[in-house]
Amino acid sequence: MCENGDVMRSRSYTALIRTFNSARTLGSTLDALDHQSVAPTRYVVVDSGSTDETLTLLPKDAFVHHYVGAKFNYAASLNQGVAHIETKYCLVISSHTALANNKALEYAMEILDNCEDIAAAYFVQELGQSMRFERVGRTNFSGFNGAWNTCAIYKTELLRKRAFRPEVFSSEDQEWSNWVINTENMRIARISGAGMSYNNPSGNSISKSLKENMAVAIFVKSEMLGPSYLARTLYRAIRPRSPLKERVVNLALLYSLIAHNVTAWGRARTSRGTD
């Protein structure tokens, strides 16, 4: 697997779950974790005001932290949860996610144990006969294929060294991945074949996709604000064979990218005028 061999050295991890009225899917998430060959050592749950049955579904020994903040911020909620984690590894998993392969987390921790250059491992919704992984690093990081907080396991010491940035309004996982890849010269493991499923009742809305793309453009891949990317986005927005939703997303993204550039240009001009 890696130069350090295939010996499991640590089986200790905490499952960090952010919840808000998650009763419809949380049971499946917890059941899948309970059936892992290596179950969580502890559960830390950051709840932002659930009014349904969510909290009654949690394991009796789960630690519940009630989110602190006037306005909810996902990155801040994860940071608040990490503050209560003492294990070597931290599994960030959505309350809408389940893993079908009961050896998925054992496999991920083997990678983290044996590969010093890998900071985190995450699971994607790709089927396969067996689990496999690829490294994501400087040469192939796209801004969208870094750790995915739907289901990602991190070396906790790195989350303490550099927390998720609250000002990153979406795709906080991609911004963190960009840091660990380009500043720490480490890599992310992208695991397929684990039977990961994401069943968010809200689905993947246009507004969510737009926020994720804008966050990557502003905080990770500034070239997305340049003319070449804008031209490609325009083409995808008007290409007849593209699905309607994809065309709408790209049209909205094009508008938002241009609006951001105009606003940034205006601020820069005002700043120069006051110097």
Secondary structure, DSSP 8 states (H G I E B T S, - for coil): --TT-S------EEEEEEESS-HHHHHHHHHHHHTSSS--SEEEEEES---SSGGGGS-TT-EEEE--SSS--HHHHHHHHHTT--SSEEEEE-TTEEE-STTHHHHHHHHHHH-TTEEEEEE-S---SS-EEEEE-TTT--SSSS--TTEEEEEHHHHHHS---TT--S-HHHHHHHHHHHTS--EEEEEESS-EEE--TT---HHHHHHHHHHHHHHT-GGGGSHHHHHHHHHHHH-TTS-HHHHHHHHHHHHHHHHHHHHHHHHHHHHHHH-
